[in-house]
Amino acid sequence: MPLFNMHYDRPGPGVNPDTPRKKGAARFIEVLGRDVSSFWLASFLAVVSALPFALGVWFSVETHAILPMLVAGVLGGMIAAPQLCGLQDTILRSLRDEPGYWWVTYRRAWKRNAKASLLPGALGGVLLATQIFSALHLSTTQSSLMPVALLVGGILLAGLAQYIFAQVALLDMSFGGIVKNAVFLFLGYLPRTLLGVVWQLLYWGAVALFWPISSFVVIIAGFWLPSLLSLMAIYPALDKSFHIEETIKKMREKDLQEP
């Protein structure tokens, strides 16, 4: 499942290891200019795989039926989860400037992470579907606390999900351990957590507000743009907590020394 159980492809573009990394907008432009095609391809697969979830939730909202919403959340989340982890893996490789060809590494990561991503996908899918269903069924007679509760729930879900799916792509760990780590990371690096959440809420809020005009944005930016911004915000926390690049450097040196 994890990247820590992998071998590395020697060919492919890279950067001088002694070159200091750019930060902020400069870093965003750097990785985007280098890997945007990989981001888009991985995102396209994720968007296509999310269609069952989107159609199922739309049907449940139109029919005001809870059962289709639950089915769409569980099954739709499970269908989309492996591709979402594949996108996370693609972006994380770019953020650590790892060489390799996209399809080779994506396919390998997908096979490793597919099984481990199903439970997070099912739980995350049903929670997200419930929040969407509830938000679209709010009435003016309901308490004003309900929108606040939905907003807080959305922040918690988005904040934990960004850590959970990143860990699925990075670690070989039980789901319980991943959730525990996600909670500690959420609270321990709260400013970075909230920055990652803000990027997600701004993106999807704008898409929802201007839909269907914004449909072309989903085609172009899909899931990769909010995922990239979110992971750029939390990657220093992940690296500090799990020593990602230090571990990878040691594995790469060992791999290169093998005959």
Buried (B, 14 or more C-beta within 10 A) or exposed (E): BBBEEBEBEEEEEEEEEEEEEEEEEEEBEBBBEBBBEBBBBBBBBBBEBBEBBBEBBBBBBEEEEEEBBBBBBBBBBBBBBBBBBBBBBBBBBBBBBBBBEBEEBBEBBBEBBBEBBBBBBBBBBBBBBBBBBBBEEEEEEEEEEBEEEBEEBBBBBBBBBBBBBBBBBBBBBEBEEBBEBBBEBBEEBEEBBBBBBBBBBEBBEEBEEEEEEBEEBBEEBBBBBBBBBBBBBBBEBBBEBBEBBEBBEEBBEEEEEEE
